[in-house]
Amino acid sequence: MTDPSQYVRERHKEGRDVRWPDAPAPLAVPVYDNHAHLEISDGDEPRSVAEQLDLAARVGVIGVVQAGGDIESSVWSADAAASHPRVLAAVAIHPNEAPAYAEAGRFDEAIAVIDELAAQPRVRAIGETGLDFFRTGEDGFGAQFQAFEAHIALAKKHGIAMQIHDRDAHEAVLSTLERVGPPDRTVFHCFSGDEAMAHVAADRGYYLSFAGNVTFKNAQNLRDALAVTPRERILVETDAPFLTPIPHRGRPNAPYLVPVTVRFMADELDVDLDELCAQLAANTLAVYGMFED
C-alpha cells in the first residue's frame, strides 16, 4: 500500500481543499462503514482513530471495518480492532502489492502473516484482495492470481468473509471465484461493475458494497447496479480517505461521511431512509458478525 505519510504529503501538495467537510445530519437508524483505511489520517488536522470513531458515532455510524493491504497495514488493522470495540479488521496483501512481495521472495512470508492475523477473533475478513489490471502490468498478473487464490483459501480456512478489490478485472475475478469456489461471504468492496455484473454477483450470493463514487456524475453504471441489487445484498462504505461523496468530492473522506452516501442511495432507490439503514446494518452484521461482544 502507499505509505500513508507520503499519500498525505502528495495530496496536500496537489493544492486540493484539505479541510474536513462539515458533519452531516445524524442518521436515526445506525449503520456501519464496511471498508476504510483509518491508518491514513488525511485532512488539514489529522484525527486519531478514537476521534474518527467518536465523530462517526455522533452521526449514526457505529462501527468500521478497517482494511489492510500489506503486512504493515494488516498488522495495524488487527491491532486497531483489538483496541477499539467499534472496529473490526480485514487483512490481506493488496493485488497491487502481491507482485512486489513475489519479486522480493517474500510472498510465502506475507501469506503466512495474513494467515496468522486471520486467526485473531476480531479479524473478520480477508481483504482487500482480488485483481487489479489497471495499475499492475501483465508481468504482475501471475502473482496477483496466486495471491487471490491463496486469500480465498484463507477466508475458507478461517470461516470469515472476503473483501474483493476488482479494478478493470471483472470477468477474471468472477471466473476465478467460480473456478476455485468462493468463501461463504464474499463482498465486492467499492463495487465498480455495471448492471449486468450486479445481476451475476447477486445470483451467486455475493454482496456489493457501494462507496461515495456512486454519487459521482460519471458513475451511472454504479447507480444502475445499485438499482438491481437485492436489498439484502447491499452494503455501504467510505473507502476513506478516498472517494469522498458529492458535494465534498476531492476533500478528505472519513466514516462520519457515510450518511451522505446513504441518503443518496435512499433517494436513488426511492426507499425510506430508516428502512434502508436498518437493512444495511443487518447486512453488515450478517457478513462480519457483532462488533461489540
N, C-alpha and C positions, 0 to 999 in steps of 0.2 A: 504494500500500500504506500501511497505517497506519504512522505514524512509529514506529520501534522504541522509542525512549526514552519516547514518550507511552504506547505499549502497556504497557510495563513499569510505568510510574508508576500507570496506572489499575488494572492487575491487583493491584498491591500495595495500592492504596487500597481495593480491594474487601474486604480483610481475609482473603483466602484464604491457605492454607498455602503459603508460598513456599520452603519447604525442598526441596532436591533429594532425590528418593527414593533409597533405597539401591540400589546396583548389583545387578542380578540375577545369578544364576549364569551363567557363560560358556557359550556355545554351543560344542559340539565341532566343528561344521562351520560355517565363517564365512558371513555373509550381508552384505547391503548395505541401507542406508536409502535408499529410492528417491525421497524428497522431504522436504526440510527447509528451514527458514529460519534458518540459523545466525547471520545478522546480528542477529536478535532474541535477545539473551542474557538469558534470564529467570532467576528463582531468587533466593534471598537472597544468593548470592555469584556474580555473573556470571562466566562462563567464556569464555576465548578460544577461537577456532576450534581451535587446536592442542590445548588442554586437552580440548575436546569430542571431538576425533578420537582422542586417546590413551585416554580413558576408554572410548569405544566399542570401540576395538580390543581392549581388555583383556577385553571380554565377547563377542568374536567378531563385531563389526560393523566390517568392514574398509574401508568406503567409504561416501560420502554423495553423493547428487545434490542440490546446492544450487539452489533455485529462486528466480527473480526474479519481480517483479510490476509494476515500473515502471522508468523509466530508471535511477534511482539504485540500486535493489536488483539490477537486472540487471547493471550495471557491477560492483557489489560481488561478485556471484556469479561472473562471469567472472574477476575478479581473484583470488578465493579459489581457484578451480580451477587457475589458472595458478601459484599459490603453494604449493598443497598437493597432492601426488600421490594422496592418498586422496579428493579431491573432484573431481567433475565438475559442470558447470553447466548449468542450463536458464535461458533468458532469454525475457522476454515482457512485454507490457502486460496486466495482470490485467483481466478483463472489467469489474470494478467501477471500474477506473481509466480505461478507454477513453473513457467519456463526458466525463470531466474534461479529458483531452487534446484531445478534439474541440472542446469548448466554448472552450478556450483557444487554439484554432487551432494546436495543436502535434501533431496526430495524425500527419501525414506525417513530421514530425521524429522522433517516437517510434518509428515503424515503421522508419525509416532507421537509427536507433541499434541496434535489435534485429537488423536485417539485418547490420550491421557486426559486432556482437558474435558473431553466429551463425557467422561465418567463422573464429573462433578454434578451434584444434584441440581444446581441452578443453571447449568448449561443445558438448554432445552432444544437446541437446533444445531445442525451443521450448516454453516453459511458465513459469508456468501461464497458459493461455489457454482460452477457451471462452465459456460463457454463464452468467449468474447472474441469475435472475429474482426472487431473494429480496431482495437489498439494493438493486438498481437498479430504478427505476420504468420504466414504459413509454416515457417520453420518452428514456430512455437505451438502449433496445433496438437502435435503428438503429446506433449507434456500436459496440455490442457485436458485432453481426453483422458489421459492416465489419471490426472488429479480428480477429475469429475467422477470417474468410476470408483476411485478409492474413497471419495467422500460419500458417495451413495452407499457404499458398503458400510462405512462408519455409522451413518444415520440408522441403517437397519440393525447393525450390531448393538447400538445403544438404545434403540427404540425411541428415537427422538425425531423431530421434524427436520426438514431440509429447506434452506432458503437458496433459491437459484438466481444467479446473475446470468442474464441472457442478453447479449448485445450483438445484433446482426448475425444470430446463430439459431434462429427459431427452429428450423427443421432439424438441425443437428442435435439440439437439446432434446426435442421431443422424441426423435428416433433413438437417442441413447437411453432415455428413460424407458422406452418400450423394450429395447433390446435387453437391458440388464435388470429391468424391473424397478419401479420407483419405491421409495420409502412410503410408509402408510400415510404420512402427512407431508405433502410436497407443496411448497409455496413459490410462486414466481414473484420474487421481490422486484419492486418497481416495474411492474408489467409493462412491456414495450411492444407487444404484438398488436393485432387488429381483431376485428370481429370474428373472422374465421378461426384464428388461433384461439380466441377465448372460448369458442364453441368446443374445439378439440380438447382444450385443457379442462373445461368443466365436465365434459363427457368422461374424462379419465379420472375425475375426482380431485383435481388439483385446485389449490387456492390461488387467487390473483390478488396481489397487493398493489394498491394504487397510491402513487405519491403525488406531490404538488404539481408535477408536469401534466397531470390530467386537466389542469386549469389553463394550460398554455393555448394560445390561439391556434398554433400549428399542430395541435395534438388531437385532431378529430378522431383519429384511429383509436386513441385510448378511450374517448367518450363512447364511441361505438362499441368497444369491447366491454366497457362498464355496463352499458345498457343491456347486453345479452348474458351477462354473468349471473348465475343464480345467486340470490341474496346470501345464501348460506355459504358461499364460496368467496365472498368479498372481504378483503382486509384493507386497512389504511396505514400509511407510513409517511415519514418525512424524508428518509434517506439523508437526514441532516448531517452536515451543514449544507448539503446540495439541494437543488430542485425546489427552491422556495416558491410557494404558490403565488399566483396573481392575487392581489395587486402589489406584492412585495418582491417580485422576481428580481434576482440579482443581489438582494440583500441577504444577510445571514439567516439560515434556517435552524430551527430547533424544535423539540417536541411540543412546545407551547403553541405552535402554529398549526397543529393538526386540525383544530376546529375550523380553520379557513377552508381546508380541503374537504372536510366532512360536510360542511354546509353547501359547498359547491356540488358535491356528489348527490346530496339530497335533492337539490334543485334540478340537477340533470335527470335524476331518476323519478322526479315528481313524487317523492315519498315523504312521509312525516319524518322530521329530523330526529325526534326522540326514538322512533321505531328503528330508524337506520342505525343510530348509535347503539341501541340495545343489541341489534343483530351483529354489528361489528365487534362489540365486546364479547358476545357469546362465541363468535368465530375465533377470535384471538385465544380465548381460553380453551377452545376445542383443539387448537393446534399446539399450544405451548403449555397448557396447564395453569394452575393458580400461581399468581405472583407472590402472594404472602401466605405463609403456612398458617 
